[in-house]
């Protein structure tokens, strides 16, 4: 699936500083790196981030200091920390909106599609999210048509529902990058 045309692509992966969902970060990152893509990790701080299952990663950059023009995609991992650290992050919302406006791939998994909704990029789009009433309400408030699916790709927007869909999510982002 991963063509050599993907090797020059650059992906920005966003994680919460604490309690990001390990599978939703590590599995897609491995898929992107296996395809030869350059992956940069950003969070609220460059201090070591710790996943809900204990995985550790030191972000390369802070969300505040990322230039989205340097990337082909922005991919947001989920997990409980997303609600605390990412949902209301205005700079992250602007980053997502700028990426979307420049026809880059924007993707989020688990509860993180709420960031996409709050950034205004799910208007009139099909999307999925972790099956939680508050999350579904946020998607609908953002104009999305919620569908109970593992992964949904709607043009350059990819959403997924949780850790069991992490591998499928990573593959769907690759497919979107081949189109955009």
Kinemage of the C-alpha trace (Angstrom):
@kinemage 1
@onewidth
@group {chain A} dominant
@subgroup {mainchain}
@vectorlist {calphas} color= white
{ca unk a 1} P 0.000 0.000 0.000
{ca unk a 2} L 2.711 2.478 0.961
{ca unk a 3} L 4.095 3.829 -2.267
{ca unk a 4} L 7.471 5.525 -2.622
{ca unk a 5} L 5.578 8.766 -3.251
{ca unk a 6} L 4.826 8.804 0.489
{ca unk a 7} L 8.500 8.871 1.469
{ca unk a 8} L 8.703 12.648 1.059
{ca unk a 9} L 5.603 13.277 3.193
{ca unk a 10} L 5.866 14.853 6.621
{ca unk a 11} L 3.397 14.054 9.384
{ca unk a 12} L 2.835 16.054 12.550
{ca unk a 13} L 1.531 13.842 15.343
{ca unk a 14} L -0.070 15.546 18.342
{ca unk a 15} L -0.253 13.859 21.745
{ca unk a 16} L -1.472 14.923 25.155
{ca unk a 17} L 1.277 15.432 27.726
{ca unk a 18} L -0.293 12.785 29.973
{ca unk a 19} L -2.651 9.891 29.284
{ca unk a 20} L -2.477 9.829 25.496
{ca unk a 21} L -3.638 6.432 24.270
{ca unk a 22} L -0.476 4.464 23.499
{ca unk a 23} L -1.868 2.362 20.623
{ca unk a 24} L -3.362 5.423 18.937
{ca unk a 25} L 0.049 7.066 18.817
{ca unk a 26} L 2.574 4.233 18.449
{ca unk a 27} L 0.699 2.100 15.874
{ca unk a 28} L 0.017 4.908 13.348
{ca unk a 29} L 3.538 6.323 13.865
{ca unk a 30} L 5.026 2.930 12.995
{ca unk a 31} L 2.849 2.752 9.868
{ca unk a 32} L 3.979 6.244 8.791
{ca unk a 33} L 7.655 5.516 9.467
{ca unk a 34} L 7.435 2.150 7.685
{ca unk a 35} L 6.159 4.071 4.644
{ca unk a 36} L 9.303 6.222 4.838
{ca unk a 37} L 7.580 9.342 6.092
{ca unk a 38} L 9.137 11.849 8.450
{ca unk a 39} L 7.173 12.053 11.734
{ca unk a 40} L 7.396 14.991 14.132
{ca unk a 41} L 5.714 14.730 17.526
{ca unk a 42} L 4.267 17.800 19.250
{ca unk a 43} L 2.560 18.359 22.581
{ca unk a 44} L 2.001 21.185 25.053
{ca unk a 45} L 5.609 20.784 26.213
{ca unk a 46} L 8.766 19.015 25.085
{ca unk a 47} L 8.966 17.281 28.466
{ca unk a 48} L 8.545 13.518 28.307
{ca unk a 49} L 4.915 12.591 27.608
{ca unk a 50} L 3.471 9.462 29.214
{ca unk a 51} L 0.710 7.356 27.720
{ca unk a 52} L -2.191 5.767 29.574
{ca unk a 53} L -0.448 2.381 29.299
{ca unk a 54} L 2.955 3.731 30.295
{ca unk a 55} L 4.492 4.385 26.879
{ca unk a 56} L 6.890 7.319 26.872
{ca unk a 57} L 7.882 9.749 24.169
{ca unk a 58} L 9.740 13.036 24.191
{ca unk a 59} L 7.943 15.453 21.832
{ca unk a 60} L 10.098 17.146 19.199
{ca unk a 61} L 8.230 20.450 19.448
{ca unk a 62} L 5.492 22.293 21.263
{ca unk a 63} L 2.144 22.901 19.595
{ca unk a 64} L 2.825 26.640 19.963
{ca unk a 65} L 6.022 26.436 17.886
{ca unk a 66} L 4.909 24.290 14.963
{ca unk a 67} L 4.715 25.685 11.437
{ca unk a 68} L 1.971 23.689 9.712
{ca unk a 69} L 3.309 24.735 6.285
{ca unk a 70} L 6.135 22.219 6.854
{ca unk a 71} L 3.746 19.248 7.093
{ca unk a 72} L 1.427 17.257 4.836
{ca unk a 73} L -0.778 15.964 7.657
{ca unk a 74} L -1.678 16.584 11.276
{ca unk a 75} L -2.690 13.464 13.231
{ca unk a 76} L -4.055 13.724 16.780
{ca unk a 77} L -3.880 10.706 19.087
{ca unk a 78} L -6.646 10.193 21.616
{ca unk a 79} L -6.827 9.020 25.184
{ca unk a 80} L -8.144 10.636 28.340
{ca unk a 81} L -5.456 13.309 28.261
{ca unk a 82} L -6.943 14.731 25.069
{ca unk a 83} L -9.936 16.101 26.965
{ca unk a 84} L -7.673 17.802 29.511
{ca unk a 85} L -4.799 19.001 27.318
{ca unk a 86} L -6.046 19.241 23.716
{ca unk a 87} L -9.800 19.845 23.384
{ca unk a 88} L -9.685 23.518 24.370
{ca unk a 89} L -6.222 24.323 23.025
{ca unk a 90} L -6.892 27.318 20.751
{ca unk a 91} L -3.460 27.119 19.100
{ca unk a 92} L -4.060 23.478 18.221
{ca unk a 93} L -7.492 24.349 16.826
{ca unk a 94} L -5.906 27.077 14.671
{ca unk a 95} L -3.198 24.659 13.526
{ca unk a 96} L -5.857 22.117 12.493
{ca unk a 97} L -7.941 24.781 10.724
{ca unk a 98} L -4.881 26.109 8.860
{ca unk a 99} L -3.934 22.574 7.780
{ca unk a 100} L -7.482 21.917 6.606
{ca unk a 101} L -7.683 25.244 4.750
{ca unk a 102} L -4.477 24.354 2.899
{ca unk a 103} L -5.911 20.941 1.917
{ca unk a 104} L -3.588 18.964 4.125
{ca unk a 105} L -4.771 15.744 5.751
{ca unk a 106} L -6.260 16.274 9.213
{ca unk a 107} L -6.917 13.208 11.322
{ca unk a 108} L -7.914 12.336 14.876
{ca unk a 109} L -8.767 9.179 16.780
{ca unk a 110} L -10.732 8.235 19.922
{ca unk a 111} L -11.952 11.378 21.702
{ca unk a 112} L -9.665 13.697 19.706
{ca unk a 113} L -12.060 14.243 16.768
{ca unk a 114} L -13.587 16.755 19.202
{ca unk a 115} L -10.539 18.945 18.450
{ca unk a 116} L -11.438 18.795 14.746
{ca unk a 117} L -15.047 19.693 15.536
{ca unk a 118} L -13.986 22.651 17.670
{ca unk a 119} L -11.579 23.761 14.929
{ca unk a 120} L -14.530 23.957 12.529
{ca unk a 121} L -13.327 21.344 10.040
{ca unk a 122} L -16.119 18.777 10.424
{ca unk a 123} L -18.948 20.954 9.125
{ca unk a 124} L -21.115 18.883 6.730
{ca unk a 125} L -18.782 15.880 6.979
{ca unk a 126} L -19.249 12.311 8.132
{ca unk a 127} L -17.110 11.579 11.187
{ca unk a 128} L -16.715 9.133 14.028
{ca unk a 129} L -15.484 9.412 17.588
{ca unk a 130} L -15.220 7.247 20.699
{ca unk a 131} L -18.787 6.207 21.522
{ca unk a 132} L -19.398 8.650 24.363
{ca unk a 133} L -22.403 10.986 24.567
{ca unk a 134} L -20.316 14.096 25.294
{ca unk a 135} L -17.959 13.384 22.380
{ca unk a 136} L -20.792 12.691 19.944
{ca unk a 137} L -22.518 15.905 21.055
{ca unk a 138} L -19.313 17.886 20.390
{ca unk a 139} L -19.048 16.436 16.864
{ca unk a 140} L -22.661 17.278 16.104
{ca unk a 141} L -22.225 20.765 17.571
{ca unk a 142} L -19.339 21.161 15.106
{ca unk a 143} L -21.649 20.302 12.218
{ca unk a 144} L -20.547 16.709 11.678
{ca unk a 145} L -22.791 13.814 10.847
{ca unk a 146} L -21.780 11.203 13.453
{ca unk a 147} L -21.585 7.616 12.244
{ca unk a 148} L -20.774 4.616 14.388
{ca unk a 149} L -17.828 3.280 12.372
{ca unk a 150} L -14.243 2.296 13.177
{ca unk a 151} L -12.719 4.741 10.702
{ca unk a 152} L -14.225 7.337 8.386
{ca unk a 153} L -12.305 9.149 5.656
{ca unk a 154} L -14.202 12.122 4.220
{ca unk a 155} L -11.962 13.864 1.675
{ca unk a 156} L -8.867 15.020 3.576
{ca unk a 157} L -10.410 14.396 7.023
{ca unk a 158} L -9.907 11.037 8.769
{ca unk a 159} L -11.550 10.142 12.087
{ca unk a 160} L -11.493 6.925 14.091
{ca unk a 161} L -13.269 5.656 17.199
{ca unk a 162} L -10.610 4.193 19.481
{ca unk a 163} L -7.571 2.016 20.168
{ca unk a 164} L -8.946 -1.065 18.392
{ca unk a 165} L -9.056 1.005 15.191
{ca unk a 166} L -5.500 2.405 15.518
{ca unk a 167} L -3.951 0.305 12.750
{ca unk a 168} L -6.882 0.876 10.389
{ca unk a 169} L -6.675 4.595 11.233
{ca unk a 170} L -2.989 4.742 10.315
{ca unk a 171} L -3.690 2.985 6.999
{ca unk a 172} L -6.571 5.390 6.243
{ca unk a 173} L -4.273 8.370 6.857
{ca unk a 174} L -1.748 6.843 4.413
{ca unk a 175} L -4.491 6.462 1.815
{ca unk a 176} L -5.574 10.076 2.341
{ca unk a 177} L -1.956 11.246 1.956
{ca unk a 178} L -1.781 9.421 -1.385
{ca unk a 179} L -4.764 11.494 -2.537
{ca unk a 180} L -3.758 14.885 -1.109
